[in-house]
Amino acid sequence: MGEKVTHKMVSHIEGTIAADWQNLAYHLPLNDKGMIGVKNQIDNIEHADRGSLVGQCKNMLIAWLKNDEQATVTKLVKALRDMGKNRSATEIEAMREVQEDPVTVESNSSTVAEPKINMNRRVEDAELSKIAGKISIHWRRFASEQLNISQTEISNAAQKMLPDMNTYNAAIDVFHLWKNRQGDKATVKKLWDLLENGRQGGYLSLDIYEHAFDVKK
């Protein structure tokens, strides 16, 4: 009992060390891709939620819980102590004895049924719009890793989030870039496979499939 990270623990971390969340990301670590991999994911989180350290900290912790099958209170406490945050570590340890539901994240091994539609047809703008509305803070990573959008183009798309930091505007821009470049190759099957890559990478969720293609789990 007590090894699963709970909502109360996440809230405690947000409220006490949000300003140092990037340091915590390295100590956990946030992913298993080395220093550069952690830095890239930190950049994605930071750009997606500018101005909110608490939001960035929460998104980092959720990403860690998704990426690391061994994400436990023990690892969290060790990371905090390695950072010199002994008081926070002790407070998290004390929460182990409090019975509370753990933070739940979707398993990346879940099987997604393919939609009952023509997978070889060109993807529709309406479907791209639905995905852009759901992909939220992860649009940068998806654009770079799956859509092969350049960093310059991603930066240009990011400008379209202003002034209210609406991630949809940037996401739909990179999706349209991808579709135009792919031409007839921008099929539902191709996009499906790219979304699956993102889901297996631990940063996209199953509801994106449901939302875009009316798929039921």
Backbone hydrogen bonds in HBPLUS format (Angstrom, degrees):
<---DONOR---> <-ACCEPTOR-->    atom                        ^
c    i                          cat <-CA-CA->   ^        H-A-AA   ^      H-
h    n   atom  resd res      DA  || num        DHA   H-A  angle D-A-AA Bond
n    s   type  num  typ     dist DA aas  dist angle  dist       angle   num
A0073-VAL N   A0003-GLU O   2.80 MM  70  5.03 149.3  1.89 134.3 143.1     1
A0103-VAL N   A0005-VAL O   2.86 MM  98  6.13 169.1  1.87 151.9 152.3     2
A0009-MET N   A0006-THR O   3.12 MM   3  5.22 119.7  2.50  95.8 110.1     3
A0010-VAL N   A0006-THR O   3.07 MM   4  6.47 159.7  2.11 152.0 157.1     4
A0011-SER N   A0007-HIS O   2.91 MM   4  6.16 163.6  1.94 152.3 156.7     5
A0012-HIS N   A0008-LYS O   2.91 MM   4  6.09 147.6  2.02 141.0 150.2     6
A0013-ILE N   A0009-MET O   2.95 MM   4  6.25 159.4  1.99 153.1 157.6     7
A0014-GLU N   A0010-VAL O   2.96 MM   4  6.22 163.1  1.99 152.5 157.3     8
A0015-GLY N   A0011-SER O   3.04 MM   4  6.20 151.6  2.12 142.2 149.3     9
A0016-THR N   A0012-HIS O   3.05 MM   4  6.18 126.4  2.35 142.9 156.2    10
A0016-THR N   A0013-ILE O   3.24 MM   3  5.28 142.1  2.39  98.5 108.8    11
A0017-ILE N   A0013-ILE O   2.97 MM   4  5.68 170.2  1.98 151.3 154.3    12
A0020-ASP N   A0017-ILE O   2.83 MM   3  5.30 153.4  1.90 115.5 124.4    13
A0021-TRP N   A0018-ALA O   3.21 MM   3  5.10 156.7  2.27 115.5 111.7    14
A0024-LEU N   A0020-ASP O   3.25 MM   4  6.64 156.4  2.31 149.2 156.0    15
A0025-ALA N   A0021-TRP O   2.91 MM   4  6.20 147.0  2.02 144.6 153.9    16
A0026-TYR N   A0022-GLN O   3.27 MM   4  6.65 147.0  2.39 144.4 150.7    17
A0027-HIS N   A0023-ASN O   3.17 MM   4  6.48 151.3  2.26 145.1 153.2    18
A0028-LEU N   A0024-LEU O   2.99 MM   4  6.15 141.7  2.14 155.2 163.3    19
A0030-LEU N   A0025-ALA O   2.71 MM   5  4.91 127.7  1.98 153.3 157.1    20
A0038-VAL N   A0034-GLY O   2.99 MM   4  6.29 160.3  2.03 156.5 162.0    21
A0039-LYS N   A0035-MET O   2.90 MM   4  6.09 159.7  1.94 146.8 153.0    22
A0040-ASN N   A0036-ILE O   2.92 MM   4  6.14 157.6  1.97 150.6 156.0    23
A0041-GLN N   A0037-GLY O   3.13 MM   4  6.37 156.9  2.19 144.8 150.4    24
A0042-ILE N   A0038-VAL O   2.86 MM   4  6.09 153.9  1.92 151.4 159.5    25
A0043-ASP N   A0039-LYS O   2.94 MM   4  6.18 158.4  1.99 149.5 154.9    26
A0044-ASN N   A0040-ASN O   3.09 MM   4  6.38 153.5  2.16 143.1 149.8    27
A0045-ILE N   A0041-GLN O   3.04 MM   4  6.28 162.6  2.07 150.3 154.1    28
A0046-GLU N   A0042-ILE O   2.85 MM   4  6.02 164.8  1.88 156.1 160.8    29
A0047-HIS N   A0043-ASP O   2.96 MM   4  6.04 169.0  1.97 152.4 155.0    30
A0048-ALA N   A0044-ASN O   3.10 MM   4  6.10 147.0  2.22 140.3 149.1    31
A0052-SER N   A0049-ASP O   3.38 MM   3  6.07 159.9  2.43 137.7 137.5    32
A0056-GLN N   A0052-SER O   2.95 MM   4  6.20 158.6  2.00 149.6 155.9    33
A0057-CYS N   A0053-LEU O   2.86 MM   4  5.98 157.7  1.91 145.5 151.7    34
A0058-LYS N   A0054-VAL O   2.97 MM   4  6.20 160.3  2.01 149.7 154.7    35
A0059-ASN N   A0055-GLY O   2.97 MM   4  6.14 166.3  1.99 150.2 154.0    36
A0060-MET N   A0056-GLN O   2.94 MM   4  6.09 150.9  2.02 145.8 153.9    37
A0061-LEU N   A0057-CYS O   3.04 MM   4  6.32 160.3  2.08 149.2 153.7    38
A0062-ILE N   A0058-LYS O   2.96 MM   4  6.23 161.7  1.99 155.6 160.5    39
A0063-ALA N   A0059-ASN O   2.94 MM   4  6.07 156.1  2.00 142.4 149.2    40
A0064-TRP N   A0060-MET O   2.92 MM   4  6.20 153.9  1.99 148.2 155.5    41
A0065-LEU N   A0061-LEU O   2.98 MM   4  6.25 159.7  2.02 149.6 154.4    42
A0066-LYS N   A0062-ILE O   3.04 MM   4  6.31 143.9  2.17 143.1 152.8    43
A0067-ASN N   A0063-ALA O   2.88 MM   4  6.07 156.5  1.93 151.2 157.8    44
A0068-ASP N   A0064-TRP O   2.93 MM   4  5.83 159.8  1.97 157.2 160.4    45
A0071-ALA N   A0068-ASP O   3.10 MM   3  5.20 142.3  2.25 118.6 114.6    46
A0076-LEU N   A0072-THR O   3.10 MM   4  6.40 156.8  2.15 146.4 153.2    47
A0077-VAL N   A0073-VAL O   2.81 MM   4  6.00 165.4  1.83 158.7 161.8    48
A0078-LYS N   A0074-THR O   2.99 MM   4  6.15 160.9  2.03 146.7 152.1    49
A0079-ALA N   A0075-LYS O   2.99 MM   4  6.15 158.7  2.04 144.3 150.0    50
A0080-LEU N   A0076-LEU O   3.02 MM   4  6.28 156.9  2.08 148.1 154.3    51
A0081-ARG N   A0077-VAL O   2.94 MM   4  6.23 159.1  1.99 151.8 157.5    52
A0082-ASP N   A0078-LYS O   2.83 MM   4  6.05 157.1  1.88 151.2 158.0    53
A0083-MET N   A0079-ALA O   3.09 MM   4  6.30 133.7  2.31 137.5 149.0    54
A0083-MET N   A0080-LEU O   3.14 MM   3  5.10 130.6  2.40  92.7 106.0    55
A0085-LYS N   A0080-LEU O   2.80 MM   5  5.05 151.4  1.88 161.6 151.8    56
A0084-GLY N   A0081-ARG O   2.89 MM   3  4.91 148.7  1.99 100.7 111.0    57
A0089-ALA N   A0085-LYS O   3.01 MM   4  6.23 157.1  2.06 150.1 157.3    58
A0090-THR N   A0086-ASN O   2.91 MM   4  6.10 159.8  1.95 149.4 153.9    59
A0091-GLU N   A0087-ARG O   2.98 MM   4  6.24 157.6  2.03 149.8 156.1    60
A0092-ILE N   A0088-SER O   2.92 MM   4  6.16 151.8  2.00 148.5 156.0    61
A0093-GLU N   A0089-ALA O   2.96 MM   4  6.21 157.1  2.02 148.2 154.7    62
A0094-ALA N   A0090-THR O   3.04 MM   4  6.29 148.2  2.14 143.7 151.8    63
A0095-MET N   A0092-ILE O   3.05 MM   3  5.19 134.8  2.27  99.1 111.7    64
A0096-ARG N   A0093-GLU O   3.09 MM   3  5.44 158.6  2.14 108.3 115.0    65
A0098-VAL N   A0095-MET O   3.11 MM   3  5.33 157.2  2.16 106.8 114.0    66
A0110-SER N   A0107-SER O   3.41 MM   3  5.79 171.9  2.41 111.0 112.9    67
A0189-LYS N   A0119-MET O   2.77 MM  70  4.85 145.5  1.89 155.9 144.7    68
A0188-VAL N   A0121-ARG O   2.99 MM  67  6.17 144.5  2.12 169.2 175.0    69
A0123-VAL N   A0186-ALA O   2.84 MM  63  6.13 167.6  1.85 153.6 154.8    70
A0127-GLU N   A0124-GLU O   3.04 MM   3  5.30 127.6  2.33 101.9 115.0    71
A0128-LEU N   A0124-GLU O   3.10 MM   4  6.53 156.2  2.16 150.4 157.3    72
A0129-SER N   A0125-ASP O   2.85 MM   4  6.09 151.3  1.94 147.2 155.6    73
A0130-LYS N   A0126-ALA O   3.13 MM   4  6.36 150.0  2.22 138.0 144.8    74
A0131-ILE N   A0127-GLU O   3.08 MM   4  6.37 160.8  2.11 149.7 154.3    75
A0132-ALA N   A0128-LEU O   2.85 MM   4  6.04 161.7  1.88 151.9 157.4    76
A0133-GLY N   A0129-SER O   3.06 MM   4  6.24 143.0  2.20 140.0 149.2    77
A0134-LYS N   A0131-ILE O   2.97 MM   3  5.11 141.6  2.13 101.4 113.0    78
A0135-ILE N   A0131-ILE O   2.85 MM   4  5.90 143.2  1.99 159.0 168.8    79
A0138-HIS N   A0135-ILE O   3.08 MM   3  5.73 153.6  2.15 143.9 141.7    80
A0139-TRP N   A0136-SER O   3.36 MM   3  6.16 159.2  2.41 128.1 127.1    81
A0142-PHE N   A0138-HIS O   3.06 MM   4  6.23 169.5  2.07 160.3 163.6    82
A0143-ALA N   A0139-TRP O   2.85 MM   4  5.90 158.8  1.90 148.2 154.4    83
A0144-SER N   A0140-ARG O   3.00 MM   4  6.19 159.2  2.05 151.1 156.2    84
A0145-GLU N   A0141-ARG O   2.82 MM   4  5.87 174.2  1.82 158.8 160.6    85
A0146-GLN N   A0142-PHE O   2.88 MM   4  5.27 152.3  1.96 133.8 142.8    86
A0147-LEU N   A0142-PHE O   3.14 MM   5  6.56 149.9  2.23 149.9 156.6    87
A0149-ILE N   A0143-ALA O   2.96 MM   6  5.42 174.3  1.96 145.5 145.7    88
A0154-ILE N   A0150-SER O   2.88 MM   4  6.18 150.2  1.97 147.8 157.2    89
A0155-SER N   A0151-GLN O   2.91 MM   4  6.08 155.9  1.97 144.2 150.2    90
A0156-ASN N   A0152-THR O   2.97 MM   4  6.25 152.1  2.05 143.8 151.7    91
A0157-ALA N   A0153-GLU O   2.89 MM   4  6.10 154.6  1.95 143.8 150.8    92
A0158-ALA N   A0154-ILE O   2.87 MM   4  6.10 148.0  1.97 144.9 154.0    93
A0159-GLN N   A0156-ASN O   3.23 MM   3  5.41 135.3  2.45  98.0 109.1    94
A0160-LYS N   A0157-ALA O   2.94 MM   3  5.45 147.9  2.04 111.1 120.6    95
A0161-MET N   A0158-ALA O   3.03 MM   3  5.50 164.9  2.05 113.3 118.1    96
A0162-LEU N   A0159-GLN O   3.29 MM   3  5.79 158.0  2.35 109.7 115.3    97
A0165-MET N   A0161-MET O   2.75 MM   4  4.45 108.5  2.26 125.8 137.7    98
A0166-ASN N   A0161-MET O   2.98 MM   5  4.60 145.4  2.10 131.4 125.7    99
A0171-ALA N   A0167-THR O   2.93 MM   4  6.11 167.6  1.95 158.7 162.7   100
A0172-ILE N   A0168-TYR O   2.89 MM   4  5.99 173.0  1.89 162.9 163.4   101
A0174-VAL N   A0170-ALA O   3.18 MM   4  6.56 158.3  2.23 154.0 157.6   102
A0175-PHE N   A0171-ALA O   3.04 MM   4  6.28 154.6  2.11 150.1 157.8   103
A0176-HIS N   A0172-ILE O   3.03 MM   4  6.14 154.8  2.09 142.4 148.3   104
A0177-LEU N   A0173-ASP O   3.05 MM   4  6.34 150.7  2.14 142.9 151.3   105
A0178-TRP N   A0174-VAL O   2.98 MM   4  6.20 161.9  2.02 146.7 150.8   106
A0179-LYS N   A0175-PHE O   2.91 MM   4  6.15 164.6  1.93 151.0 155.1   107
A0180-ASN N   A0176-HIS O   2.94 MM   4  6.02 167.1  1.96 150.2 153.5   108
A0181-ARG N   A0177-LEU O   3.08 MM   4  6.24 155.3  2.14 147.3 153.9   109
A0182-GLN N   A0178-TRP O   2.93 MM   4  6.07 153.7  2.00 151.7 159.3   110
A0183-GLY N   A0179-LYS O   3.00 MM   4  6.05 142.4  2.14 145.9 154.8   111
A0185-LYS N   A0182-GLN O   3.00 MM   3  5.07 152.6  2.07 131.5 127.0   112
A0186-ALA N   A0183-GLY O   3.15 MM   3  5.72 167.5  2.16 116.7 120.1   113
A0187-THR N   A0185-LYS O   2.81 MM   2  5.43 136.9  1.99 104.2  91.0   114
A0191-LEU N   A0187-THR O   3.03 MM   4  6.33 169.0  2.05 154.1 156.3   115
A0192-TRP N   A0188-VAL O   2.76 MM   4  5.88 155.9  1.81 150.0 158.0   116
A0193-ASP N   A0189-LYS O   2.95 MM   4  6.17 159.4  1.99 149.5 153.7   117
A0194-LEU N   A0190-LYS O   3.10 MM   4  6.39 153.3  2.18 145.9 153.2   118
A0195-LEU N   A0191-LEU O   2.88 MM   4  6.15 158.7  1.93 154.3 159.8   119
A0196-GLU N   A0192-TRP O   2.89 MM   4  6.14 151.1  1.97 146.4 155.2   120
A0197-ASN N   A0193-ASP O   2.95 MM   4  6.24 147.0  2.06 141.7 150.3   121
A0198-GLY N   A0194-LEU O   3.11 MM   4  6.46 153.5  2.18 143.9 150.3   122
A0199-ARG N   A0195-LEU O   2.87 MM   4  6.20 147.7  1.98 145.2 154.9   123
A0200-GLN N   A0196-GLU O   2.84 MM   4  6.06 163.1  1.86 153.1 157.2   124
A0201-GLY N   A0197-ASN O   2.91 MM   4  6.08 131.7  2.14 135.4 149.2   125
A0203-TYR N   A0198-GLY O   3.32 MM   5  6.05 157.3  2.38 167.3 161.7   126
A0202-GLY N   A0199-ARG O   2.97 MM   3  5.19 156.5  2.02 105.1 112.7   127
A0208-ILE N   A0205-SER O   3.22 MM   3  6.02 163.7  2.25 119.5 123.9   128
A0209-TYR N   A0206-LEU O   2.95 MM   3  5.51 130.9  2.20 114.3 125.4   129
A0210-GLU N   A0206-LEU O   3.33 MM   4  6.75 160.7  2.37 149.0 153.7   130
A0211-HIS N   A0207-ASP O   2.85 MM   4  5.87 162.8  1.88 143.2 148.3   131
A0212-ALA N   A0208-ILE O   3.08 MM   4  6.09 161.9  2.12 143.9 148.2   132
A0213-PHE N   A0209-TYR O   2.94 MM   4  5.81 168.1  1.96 155.7 159.7   133
A0214-ASP N   A0210-GLU O   2.84 MM   4  4.65 126.1  2.13 133.7 135.2   134
